[in-house]
Amino acid sequence: MTGRATGSKVEGSGVVADAIVVAAGSSQRMAGIDKMLAPIGDRPLLAWTLAAIAAAPETERIALVVAADTLPAIRAADWLPAKVVAIVAGGPRRQESVAAGLAALDAHRATSGTGELSDAGDRDARPTDPVVLVHDGGRPAVSTELVGAVAHAVAEHGAAIPVVPIVATVKRIDDGWVSATVERAGLGTAQTPQGARRSLLEAALRRFPASGDRTFTDEAALLEACRIPVHAIPGEPMNLKVTTPDDLGRVELALLGRVSPRVGYGDDAHSFGPGEPLALGGITIEGAPRLHGHSDGDVVIHAVADALLGAAGLGDLGRVFPAGPDTPKGIASAELLAEVVRRLAAIGLRPGQLDLTIVAARPRLGDRLDAMRGAIAGLVGLPFDRVNVKASTGNLAGAEGAGRGIAARAVAVVERIR
């Protein structure tokens, strides 16, 4: 169920909420993907999450808690909403990240001179015991209505969480065998944002310090341990949490109404240089002159890499591997392509299909196209039939027509890792 639960809104209360967005997890079940930076449409997942929290009129300030090694990149991002007033490093556990976010909000209040006044009905006068919401960075499809509903429920009840009832039959499994059917009446799955009055959250963190031995999976569990009542309001089925690579497609569908195709184009051209053999399309052609370049000059592999980078929104080959000491002279283009594939995987993407055209008057390529096809398929991890390689050899203009070099063009489709 979506929207604000009946009775959870305090009419005329002018509820003002601080929000902590926790995005410091290790993404252990994401196959090496940093889920917070995984692209959804034209921006990273975390940007969608922050935009949703910031769009709620109840939200006044946001503290963003991220992994320490991502701090510089996140702070430099151009998609941060104006309501984000602090970006800090989190800890290995959720409760430590929440405590870091709470401290960052307090530090901002102290340095911004907003003070703490007592009139909760005036946005210019902050309440002495404000509403604090905590939201998972990996839940980008939350609605602004749900954010508001939780804020108002906290204002009325002291603490609140959104819950979705369990509709499927639940089984208890012991050692791989079904041992019982669990009565699902009264059971539900918790979502975020979860919220509490700041005094209650601070009291809970004093009772169970964030660095203590006990671990809490969410704020409700921490409050429950302190016997602080937590009010439940209806959650949203589409308020999905990204936990595995499969979830990225579902979230994209929820946000965009589709899983958007990602297509990229790449091209490269090199003139012939001294020496041989020719590296082309992942194979070696003996007796043919090599192509001039900082690497081994394989224009086909370069075009493939550029197309994949373009489809993933990761720039281009020249920016990723600039000619210089960081890219060894003569490096095999296969190594560059392998790194491109790794970079795609880091944001939850993989090659899906490739279509290539080689433009060259020489050497003869017709009987070598299948070998190139197989080599490229192996380099990017695709079946043979998902790679197409063709050659254009007649009626050519320019350096290619004069036999002074070779050009290649590539179209790539990338897809979500499943």
PyMOL commands that set and color helices and strands:
alter all, ss='L'
color gray80, all
select helices_A, chain A and resi 35-37+45-55+68-75+94-112+144-157+198-207+219-225+245-256+299-312+317-320+333-346+366-380+384-386+398-401
alter helices_A, ss='H'
color red, helices_A
select strands_A, chain A and resi 17-23+39-40+43-44+59-66+84-89+131-136+159-165+170-174+177-182+188-190+194-197+231-234+262-271+278-280+283-285+349-359+387-392+405-416
alter strands_A, ss='S'
color yellow, strands_A
deselect
rebuild
show_as cartoon
